[in-house]
Amino acid sequence: MTFSFTRSVLIAAQAGLLMLSSPTLAQPEPIPAESFAKVPNIQSVSMSADGKMLVALIAAPGSGNEDTALATWDLNDLDSGPVITPSGDRMKFIAASALKADRLLVFARQEWTGRLGGCGEGKSTGATKTFVNKLYLTDSKHEGFEEAFADNTRRLGVSEATQRCLEIAGSASLVNTLPLDPERVIISQLNELTFQSNFFLYNLKTGETELLLRAGGRTTPSLFDSRTGELLIRTEIEASGANEYEQRILFKNTDTGEFEVHENLSRPLSERYSFTVSGRDEETGKFYVLTDLFSDQVQAWMYDPATRQFDDQPLVAHPQYSIGRIILGRQPSNFNKVLGFTVSGGRTETTYVDPQMKSIHEGLKQAFPNQGVAINDYNDDMSRVLFTTSSHRHPPSYHLLIDQSRVMTLGKQRPWIDPNNIGEQRWITYEARDGLEIPAILDLPAGWSKDDGPLPAIIHPHGGPWARDTQGWDASGWVPFLTSRGYAVLRPQYRGSAGLGRELWLAGDREWGQAMQDDKDDGAAWLVDQGIADPERLAIFGYSYGGFAAVAATVREDSPYQCAIAGAPVADLGRLGNTWSENRLQRILQGQTVTGLDPMTATDKANIPIMLYVGDRDVRTPSWHASNFHKAIQNEVRSELVIVEDMPHSLPWYPRHHRTTLGLIDRYLGQTCGLAQSRANNDAQGTSAQ
């Protein structure tokens, strides 16, 4: 492969940029597993604030898209090509980000096996197979990599076990980039003696630090001034009864310099309101607050700390969906001005209110019809704008808008995928048996219509469960892999899903395997009622919490499914209650909601076949969940268990992990479960990889 950029000139039109022509439709074909397994050609792309440096991860030259490399370009000298540093034999680059002062941040990880002794997720005794994650700082020439922001001073009184713990888990992080400061950022460092975080101004050029705040107890900083680095808001957690805590919000009084509790914003944690302060309007002194205090959905409000009152009306609200974020300017010419906002509907929709940003965004959307356009980075005069295009048919592509008149295509993640082989995607709702409206994403095979007859269908619940799916490209590859093989895929946003309103979220409390599970089964019934799914060819496939849903489906009576696939599943709720989070307060608040049907207490009721798979380096949902369930049901139903070597819980996975798991899914659904139909050739294109 080559790394020269493709240049395409787009002529400015009255409403924006010239529209591109649509491709000619072709007969859809199953997309090979290899298309999703290979390392993307380019990913994790960012541009420095001055518009001079571009940073990305690319497929390492000569690796056959099996490994990653770090690449940086001088945007003033593109003809010289990028500086490239491949991942090492063990430590692999998995993300990168351009900072400033000719510095960039690189995230990497490597396999590690040893005694954790209670440090991080994993076994408290014995050896754990896991990963070491590291942040590195380097420059545009990659002249040396140093652990980012770490205080490597060896202190007296710190045990070797503690040192090893911090070495594995990391002890520093980036908090605020301070966009207007040419060299400094705000970081946090974990104190090795007190295990409390200290916050510093950190000079990227010199490595010098200046203490801003020593956090202690249950006090944490909530908002720093992005112009000066001054702490404006902090949060305290205080006990207020048996297993009850209150979150107190303290604003800095600009007259006295003291932090004062604002009682009207302080709430019992058990109420679980969403509350995020995203910035301050420098003219009025009011703060931008994203909260669901006044609505089922998150709205954007202005809060005046002087009067301790919210405005009479929200700044931004949507009748159906939550406001995702307020977009504030980060360059000198627009610093801290409201440029726009996002709405978290079926897909994330961005609306710009700043005239210049709105004009650019609208023009780019016209130039890339039927795709989402996300503006990622830009320099002060907008002569260079980095943006991404993608859709459920198109993996992300990265582009540079130059002088607001021409587009340079930097690269496509997966140019080998033909979008014509990927079908339709819809945002739908259906009614659960108790009347609750359940949102969902429906994906259909390319070219299918109801005249073709019902399809084999997969109910595919997301992980979390306090998360949600969004329309667009599926980074795991599971959905387009399945639809290109003739399956309909429904992703229910079942009760307990976050980001779609308090009612839906809180309705999942203590309903694991019960009402939460009804929502998945009711989605299957909806597919059948709509004439989309064949009731004799239904399966459920999920990963993480979705794996729990597949396990629960196996032991529930009157299952609508012919089989289940559980990736990295939770199976034992009794043991999960003590292991699912390192945060004690989070365990208390959310842990009490993790009850319902415990599959391990109902294994004698197993009534459909299941395949379980999990990585042997998964410390989030360790393999004992899958193996214990497999052993308990194998005399009741057909059960398969696959332990995948060196696979962690979360993306990114190695190419071999994708090949193995996609091959397992394809084989199990098509052959073992018998869901395949004539349009899906399970042996074609090398899709099975054992």
C-alpha positions in Angstrom: 0.0 0.0 0.0 1.0 3.6 -0.4 0.7 6.6 1.9 0.4 9.5 -0.6 -2.9 11.4 -0.3 -5.6 11.3 -2.9 -6.4 14.8 -4.0 -9.9 15.6 -5.3 -10.8 19.2 -6.1 -14.4 20.2 -5.3 -15.6 23.5 -6.8 -17.5 25.8 -4.5 -21.2 26.1 -5.3 -23.8 28.6 -4.0 -24.9 26.3 -1.1 -21.6 24.7 -0.5 -19.4 22.2 -2.4 -20.1 20.2 -5.6 -22.0 17.0 -4.9 -20.4 13.6 -5.8 -22.1 11.1 -8.0 -23.6 8.0 -6.6 -22.0 4.6 -7.4 -23.8 2.1 -9.6 -25.6 -0.6 -7.7 -24.2 -4.2 -8.0 -25.4 -7.6 -6.9 -24.7 -7.9 -3.2 -22.2 -10.5 -2.0 -21.2 -11.8 1.4 -18.4 -9.6 2.8 -15.4 -11.8 3.7 -14.4 -12.0 7.4 -10.9 -10.8 6.3 -12.5 -7.4 5.3 -13.3 -6.8 9.0 -10.2 -8.6 10.4 -7.5 -6.5 8.7 -6.0 -3.5 10.4 -7.5 -0.4 8.9 -5.4 1.5 6.3 -5.8 4.6 8.4 -7.5 5.4 11.7 -7.3 7.6 14.8 -6.6 10.8 12.7 -6.1 14.2 14.3 -4.5 17.6 13.4 -2.6 19.9 15.6 -4.3 23.1 16.6 -2.0 25.2 14.4 -2.8 23.1 11.3 0.8 22.1 10.7 0.9 18.5 11.8 -1.3 15.5 11.1 -1.1 12.3 13.2 -2.7 8.9 12.5 -2.3 5.2 13.0 -1.8 3.4 9.7 -1.4 -0.3 8.7 2.4 -0.9 9.2 4.2 -1.1 5.8 5.0 -4.7 4.9 2.7 -6.2 7.5 -0.2 -7.0 5.2 -2.6 -5.0 7.4 -1.7 -7.2 10.4 -0.1 -4.5 12.6 -0.3 -0.8 13.3 2.2 2.0 12.9 2.4 5.6 14.0 2.5 8.2 11.2 2.9 12.0 11.2 2.9 14.4 8.3 4.1 17.9 8.0 1.1 19.5 6.3 3.4 22.2 4.9 5.5 19.6 3.2 3.3 16.7 2.2 5.5 15.7 -0.7 8.1 14.5 1.8 5.7 11.8 3.0 5.1 10.7 6.6 7.4 9.8 9.4 6.5 6.2 10.3 7.2 4.1 13.4 5.8 0.6 13.4 4.5 -1.0 16.6 7.1 -3.1 18.5 7.0 -6.9 18.7 5.1 -6.6 22.0 3.9 -3.1 22.6 1.2 -2.2 19.9 0.0 1.3 19.1 -3.8 1.4 19.4 -4.6 5.2 19.3 -2.8 8.5 18.8 -3.6 12.2 19.1 -1.9 15.5 18.0 -1.4 17.9 20.9 0.7 21.1 20.5 4.3 22.3 20.9 5.3 19.6 18.4 4.1 16.9 20.8 1.7 14.0 20.2 0.1 11.4 22.5 0.2 7.7 21.7 -1.7 5.0 23.5 -0.2 1.5 23.4 -0.6 -1.9 25.1 1.0 -5.2 25.4 0.2 -8.6 26.8 1.2 -9.2 30.4 0.8 -12.2 32.8 1.5 -12.0 36.5 0.3 -11.4 40.0 -2.0 -8.4 40.3 -2.5 -8.6 44.0 -5.8 -6.7 43.7 -4.5 -4.0 41.4 -7.1 -3.3 38.7 -9.4 -5.8 37.1 -8.3 -9.4 37.4 -7.6 -12.1 40.0 -6.7 -11.0 43.5 -4.7 -14.2 44.0 -2.6 -16.1 41.5 -1.5 -15.0 38.0 -3.8 -13.0 35.7 -3.5 -12.9 31.9 -4.2 -9.2 31.0 -2.7 -6.2 29.2 -0.4 -3.3 30.2 -1.7 0.0 28.8 0.6 2.9 28.4 0.4 6.6 27.3 3.5 7.9 25.5 4.6 11.4 24.5 6.8 11.9 21.4 7.4 14.5 18.8 6.6 14.8 15.1 9.9 13.0 14.2 9.3 10.2 16.7 12.6 11.0 18.3 12.1 9.0 21.5 9.0 7.8 23.4 8.6 8.6 27.1 5.7 7.6 29.4 3.3 10.5 29.3 3.0 12.7 32.4 4.3 10.0 34.8 6.1 10.9 38.0 8.8 8.2 37.9 10.4 9.2 41.2 10.9 6.2 43.4 9.5 7.1 46.9 10.4 5.7 50.2 7.6 3.6 51.8 6.1 2.5 48.5 6.2 -1.3 48.2 7.3 -3.2 45.1 3.8 -4.5 44.8 2.4 -1.0 44.7 5.0 0.1 42.2 4.1 -2.9 40.0 0.4 -2.0 40.3 1.0 1.5 39.1 3.2 0.3 36.4 0.4 -1.9 35.1 -2.6 0.4 35.6 -0.8 3.7 34.8 -0.6 6.6 37.2 -1.2 9.8 35.0 -3.7 11.1 32.5 -4.5 14.2 30.4 -7.3 16.4 31.9 -7.5 19.6 29.8 -5.5 20.6 26.7 -5.7 24.4 27.6 -6.2 25.4 23.9 -4.8 28.9 24.1 -1.6 28.0 26.1 1.2 27.3 23.6 2.9 24.6 25.7 1.0 23.7 28.8 -1.8 21.2 29.6 -3.5 20.0 32.8 -2.7 16.5 33.9 -3.5 14.3 36.9 -0.9 12.1 38.7 -1.7 9.5 41.3 0.2 9.9 44.5 1.8 6.6 45.3 1.6 7.0 49.1 -1.9 8.4 49.5 -3.5 7.0 46.3 -5.1 10.4 45.7 -4.8 12.3 42.5 -2.9 15.6 42.3 -3.5 18.0 39.4 -0.7 19.9 37.7 0.0 22.3 34.9 2.4 20.3 32.7 4.8 21.9 30.2 5.0 19.7 27.1 8.3 21.2 26.0 10.2 21.0 29.3 8.3 18.5 31.4 8.0 21.0 34.3 5.0 20.8 36.5 3.1 23.3 38.6 0.7 22.0 41.3 -2.9 23.2 40.9 -4.8 21.0 43.3 -4.3 18.1 45.7 -7.5 16.1 45.6 -8.4 14.1 48.7 -11.1 11.9 50.2 -14.2 12.1 48.1 -13.3 15.5 46.5 -12.7 15.7 42.8 -12.3 18.6 40.4 -15.2 19.0 38.0 -14.3 21.9 35.7 -11.1 23.8 35.0 -11.1 27.1 33.1 -9.8 26.2 29.7 -8.3 29.7 29.3 -6.4 29.9 32.5 -6.3 26.5 34.1 -8.1 27.8 37.2 -10.4 25.4 39.0 -14.0 26.6 38.8 -16.1 23.7 40.1 -15.4 20.7 42.3 -17.5 17.8 43.5 -17.8 16.2 46.9 -19.4 12.9 47.8 -20.6 12.8 51.4 -22.4 10.0 53.3 -26.0 10.9 54.2 -27.3 7.6 55.6 -27.0 3.9 55.4 -25.7 3.2 51.9 -26.8 6.7 50.8 -24.5 9.4 49.5 -25.0 13.0 48.4 -23.2 14.6 45.5 -22.4 18.2 46.4 -21.5 20.7 43.7 -19.2 23.5 44.9 -18.6 26.7 42.7 -15.7 29.0 43.3 -16.9 32.4 44.5 -15.2 34.9 42.2 -15.3 37.6 45.0 -13.9 35.6 47.9 -12.1 32.8 46.1 -13.8 30.2 48.4 -15.7 27.2 47.1 -19.4 27.2 48.2 -21.9 24.4 48.1 -24.9 25.0 45.8 -27.7 23.1 47.5 -30.0 23.3 44.5 -27.5 21.3 42.5 -26.6 18.8 45.3 -28.6 15.6 45.0 -28.6 12.1 46.5 -26.6 9.8 44.3 -29.4 7.3 44.4 -31.5 9.6 42.3 -29.0 9.2 39.5 -29.6 12.4 37.7 -27.3 13.3 34.8 -25.3 16.5 35.5 -22.4 17.8 33.4 -21.0 21.3 33.4 -19.4 21.7 30.0 -18.1 25.3 30.2 -18.6 28.9 31.2 -19.9 31.9 29.3 -17.2 34.5 30.0 -19.5 37.5 29.3 -22.2 36.6 31.8 -20.4 34.3 34.2 -23.1 31.7 33.6 -22.3 28.0 33.1 -23.4 25.6 30.4 -25.1 22.6 32.2 -26.3 19.4 30.6 -28.9 17.8 32.8 -32.1 15.7 33.0 -33.2 17.5 36.2 -36.2 19.0 34.4 -37.0 16.5 31.6 -36.8 12.8 30.8 -34.1 13.8 28.3 -30.9 15.7 28.8 -31.3 19.4 28.0 -28.7 22.3 27.9 -29.3 25.0 30.5 -27.6 28.1 31.6 -26.9 28.3 35.4 -26.0 31.6 37.2 -23.8 30.9 40.3 -24.3 34.4 41.5 -28.1 34.1 41.8 -28.0 30.3 42.1 -30.7 29.9 39.5 -31.2 28.3 36.1 -32.6 30.4 33.3 -36.3 30.2 32.8 -36.0 28.2 29.6 -33.4 25.7 28.4 -30.7 26.9 26.1 -31.2 23.9 23.8 -33.7 21.1 24.1 -35.1 18.4 21.8 -38.6 17.0 22.2 -37.5 13.4 21.7 -33.8 13.1 22.3 -31.0 14.2 24.6 -28.6 17.0 23.9 -25.2 15.3 23.7 -22.9 18.2 24.0 -22.4 21.9 23.5 -19.7 22.7 21.0 -17.4 25.5 22.1 -14.8 27.2 20.1 -11.2 26.4 20.9 -9.2 28.7 18.7 -8.3 32.4 19.6 -10.8 33.8 17.1 -13.8 31.8 18.5 -12.6 30.7 21.9 -15.4 29.7 24.2 -18.1 30.8 21.8 -21.0 28.4 21.3 -20.5 27.0 17.8 -23.2 24.4 17.9 -24.6 21.4 19.7 -25.3 17.7 19.1 -28.5 15.7 19.5 -28.3 12.0 20.5 -31.1 10.5 18.4 -30.9 7.4 16.3 -27.6 8.9 15.1 -25.7 11.8 16.5 -26.8 14.9 14.7 -24.7 18.1 14.8 -26.2 21.5 14.3 -23.9 24.5 14.0 -25.2 28.0 14.9 -21.9 29.8 14.1 -22.4 31.1 10.5 -18.9 30.1 9.3 -19.0 26.6 10.8 -22.6 26.1 9.6 -21.6 27.1 6.0 -18.7 24.7 6.0 -20.7 21.8 7.5 -23.6 22.2 5.1 -21.3 22.4 2.1 -19.5 19.2 3.2 -22.8 17.4 3.7 -23.8 18.3 0.2 -20.4 17.1 -1.1 -20.8 13.7 0.6 -24.5 12.8 0.3 -26.0 10.0 2.4 -23.0 10.1 4.8 -22.5 11.7 8.1 -19.9 14.5 8.3 -18.0 15.2 11.5 -15.7 18.2 11.8 -12.8 17.0 14.0 -10.1 19.7 14.0 -9.5 23.1 12.4 -6.9 25.9 12.6 -7.6 29.5 13.6 -8.4 30.9 10.1 -10.2 27.8 9.0 -7.8 27.3 6.1 -7.4 23.7 7.2 -10.4 21.7 8.5 -10.0 18.0 9.3 -13.3 16.0 8.9 -14.6 12.5 8.8 -17.3 10.9 6.6 -19.0 7.7 7.3 -22.4 5.9 7.2 -23.6 2.4 8.0 -22.5 1.4 4.5 -19.2 3.4 4.5 -16.4 2.8 7.0 -14.9 6.1 8.2 -12.8 8.1 5.7 -10.6 11.1 6.6 -10.4 14.4 4.6 -8.8 17.8 4.8 -10.7 20.9 3.6 -8.1 23.4 2.3 -8.9 27.1 2.0 -12.6 26.2 2.1 -12.4 25.4 -1.6 -10.9 21.9 -2.1 -10.9 18.6 -0.4 -7.9 16.3 0.0 -8.9 12.8 0.9 -6.4 11.5 3.4 -7.5 7.9 3.3 -10.2 5.4 4.0 -10.3 2.9 6.9 -11.4 -0.1 4.8 -11.5 0.8 1.0 -11.9 -2.8 0.1 -15.4 -3.0 1.4 -18.1 -2.4 -1.3 -21.0 -0.4 0.2 -23.3 -2.0 -2.3 -23.0 -5.2 -0.3 -24.5 -3.5 2.8 -28.2 -3.0 3.0 -30.7 -0.7 4.6 -30.6 0.6 8.2 -33.7 2.0 10.0 -34.4 3.6 13.4 -37.6 2.1 14.6 -39.7 1.7 17.8 -41.9 -1.1 18.9 -44.1 -1.7 21.9 -43.0 -4.0 24.7 -45.6 -6.3 26.3 -46.1 -3.8 29.2 -46.6 -0.9 26.8 -43.1 0.7 27.1 -41.8 2.0 23.7 -38.5 0.4 22.8 -36.2 2.1 20.3 -34.2 -0.1 18.0 -31.9 -0.2 15.0 -33.0 -2.5 12.2 -30.5 -3.6 9.5 -31.6 -5.5 6.4 -29.7 -7.3 3.7 -29.0 -5.3 0.5 -31.8 -5.5 -2.0 -34.3 -7.4 0.2 -38.0 -6.6 0.1 -41.0 -8.2 1.8 -41.8 -9.9 -1.6 -38.7 -12.0 -1.1 -40.2 -13.6 2.0 -39.2 -13.6 5.7 -35.5 -13.7 6.6 -33.4 -15.5 9.2 -33.0 -12.9 11.9 -30.6 -12.1 14.8 -31.6 -10.2 17.9 -28.3 -8.4 18.8 -28.4 -6.5 22.2 -25.6 -4.1 23.0 -23.2 -4.4 26.0 -23.2 -2.3 29.1 -26.1 -2.5 29.8 -25.9 1.2 30.7 -25.0 2.2 27.1 -26.7 2.4 23.7 -26.2 1.7 20.0 -26.1 4.5 17.5 -26.8 4.3 13.8 -23.8 4.4 11.5 -20.8 2.2 10.8 -20.5 -0.8 13.2 -16.8 -0.8 14.3 -17.0 -4.5 15.4 -18.1 -5.5 11.9 -20.7 -7.9 13.2 -23.8 -6.2 11.7 -22.6 -5.8 8.1 -21.0 -9.2 8.3 -24.4 -10.7 9.2 -26.6 -8.7 6.8 -24.3 -9.4 3.9 -25.1 -13.1 4.6 -28.8 -12.6 4.4 -29.7 -12.1 8.0 -31.9 -9.3 9.4 -30.3 -7.8 12.5 -32.3 -6.0 15.2 -30.5 -4.1 18.0 -33.1 -3.3 20.7 -32.3 -0.3 23.0 -33.9 -2.3 25.8 -34.8 -0.8 29.2 -31.6 -0.1 31.1 -30.1 1.5 28.0 -28.5 4.9 28.7 -28.7 8.1 26.7 -32.3 7.7 25.6 -34.1 9.1 28.6 -34.4 8.5 32.3 -37.6 6.4 32.0 -36.0 3.9 29.7 -32.8 3.8 31.7 -34.3 3.4 35.2 -36.9 0.8 33.9 -34.0 -1.7 33.7 -33.3 -1.6 37.5 -33.4 -5.1 39.0 -34.8 -6.5 35.7 -31.8 -8.4 34.4 -33.1 -11.4 32.5 -36.7 -10.4 33.3 -38.3 -7.2 31.8 -35.0 -6.3 30.1 -35.1 -9.7 28.5 -38.8 -9.4 27.5 -37.8 -6.4 25.4 -35.5 -8.5 23.3 -38.1 -11.3 22.9 -40.7 -8.6 22.0 -38.4 -7.3 19.4 -38.2 -10.8 17.9 -42.0 -10.9 17.9 -42.2 -7.5 16.2 -39.9 -8.7 13.4 -42.2 -11.7 12.8 -45.3 -9.6 12.9 -43.8 -7.2 10.3 -43.1 -10.1 7.9 -39.4 -9.5 8.2 -38.3 -12.5 10.2 -39.0 -16.2 9.9 -40.2 -17.4 13.3 -38.4 -20.7 12.7 -35.0 -19.0 12.0 -34.4 -16.7 15.0 -31.2 -16.4 17.0 -29.9 -14.1 19.7 -26.2 -13.0 19.7 -24.7 -10.6 22.1 -21.3 -9.6 23.7 -20.5 -8.7 27.3 -23.9 -7.7 28.8 -25.3 -8.8 25.4 -23.6 -12.2 26.2 -25.6 -12.2 29.4 -28.8 -11.7 27.4 -27.9 -14.7 25.2 -27.2 -16.8 28.3 -30.5 -15.8 29.9 -32.3 -16.6 26.7 -31.0 -20.1 26.9 -32.7 -20.8 30.3 -35.9 -18.9 29.9 -39.1 -20.8 29.1 -40.8 -20.3 25.7 -37.7 -19.0 24.0 -38.5 -17.6 20.6 -34.9 -18.5 19.4 -33.5 -21.5 17.8 -30.1 -20.9 19.3 -27.9 -18.4 21.1 -24.3 -17.0 20.8 -22.8 -15.5 23.9 -19.5 -13.5 23.5 -17.6 -12.7 26.7 -20.8 -13.3 28.7 -21.8 -12.5 32.3 -23.5 -15.7 33.6 -23.3 -15.5 37.4 -25.0 -12.4 38.8 -24.3 -13.5 42.4 -20.5 -13.2 41.8 -20.8 -10.3 39.5 -22.2 -8.1 42.3 -18.7 -8.0 43.9 -16.6 -7.8 40.8 -18.2 -5.6 38.2 -16.7 -2.2 39.2 -13.6 -1.1 41.0 -15.5 2.0 42.2 -17.1 1.3 45.6 -19.7 4.0 45.3 -20.6 2.8 41.8 -21.0 -0.7 43.1 -23.4 0.6 45.8 -25.5 2.7 43.5 -25.7 0.6 40.4 -24.8 -2.7 42.0 -28.1 -2.9 43.8 -29.8 -2.7 40.4 -28.0 -5.8 39.0 -30.5 -8.4 40.1 -33.2 -10.5 38.4 -32.8 -13.8 36.7 -29.5 -15.4 37.6 -28.7 -17.9 34.8 -26.5 -20.0 37.1 -29.4 -20.7 39.3 -31.6 -21.9 36.4 -29.2 -24.1 34.4 -31.6 -27.1 34.7 -34.0 -25.1 32.6 -31.7 -24.7 29.5 -33.7 -25.4 26.4 -31.9 -24.1 23.4 -28.3 -24.7 22.1 -25.7 -22.1 22.7 -22.1 -21.3 21.7 -20.0 -19.3 24.2 -16.7 -17.7 23.4 -14.4 -15.4 25.5 -10.8 -14.3 25.4 -8.3 -15.7 27.8 -7.1 -12.2 28.6 -10.5 -10.9 29.3 -10.5 -9.4 32.9 -13.9 -7.6 32.5 -16.0 -10.7 32.1 -13.5 -13.5 33.0 -13.7 -16.8 31.2 -15.1 -18.6 34.3 -18.5 -17.0 33.6 -18.7 -18.9 30.3 -16.9 -22.1 31.4 -19.0 -22.6 34.5 -22.2 -22.0 32.6 -21.1 -24.4 29.8 -20.3 -27.1 32.3 -23.6 -26.7 34.1 -25.8 -27.0 31.0 -23.9 -29.4 28.7 -26.1 -32.3 29.9 -29.3 -30.3 29.2 -28.6 -28.9 25.7 -25.9 -28.7 23.1 -23.3 -26.3 24.3 -20.0 -25.2 22.8 -17.2 -23.2 24.6 -14.3 -21.5 22.8 -11.5 -19.8 24.7 -9.8 -17.3 22.3 -6.0 -17.0 22.9 -4.8 -13.5 23.8 -8.1 -11.8 23.2 -9.1 -8.9 25.6 -12.6 -7.8 26.4 -12.8 -4.6 24.3 -11.7 -3.5 20.9 -9.3 -3.2 19.3 -8.7 -6.9 18.8 -5.9 -8.5 16.7 -6.8 -9.5 13.2 -6.7 -13.2 14.2 -9.3 -12.6 16.9 -11.7 -11.2 14.2 -11.0 -14.1 11.9 -11.6 -16.6 14.6 -14.8 -15.1 16.1 -16.4 -14.2 12.8 -15.7 -17.7 11.6 -17.3 -19.1 14.7 -20.4 -16.9 14.4 -20.8 -17.7 10.7 -20.4 -21.5 11.1 -22.6 -21.7 14.2 -25.5 -19.7 12.8 -25.4 -21.2 9.3 -24.5 -24.9 10.0 -25.1 -25.8 13.7 -28.2 -23.6 14.2 -29.3 -24.0 10.6 -30.4 -20.4 10.0 -28.5 -19.9 6.7 -30.6 -19.5 3.5 -29.7 -19.9 -0.1 -28.4 -16.4 -0.6 -25.8 -16.9 2.2 -22.9 -19.1 1.0 -21.1 -20.0 4.3 -18.1 -21.4 2.6 -17.6 -18.5 0.1 -15.0 -15.8 0.4 -13.0 -17.6 3.1 -15.4 -16.6 5.8 -14.9 -19.6 8.1 -11.7 -19.3 10.2 -11.2 -21.8 13.0 
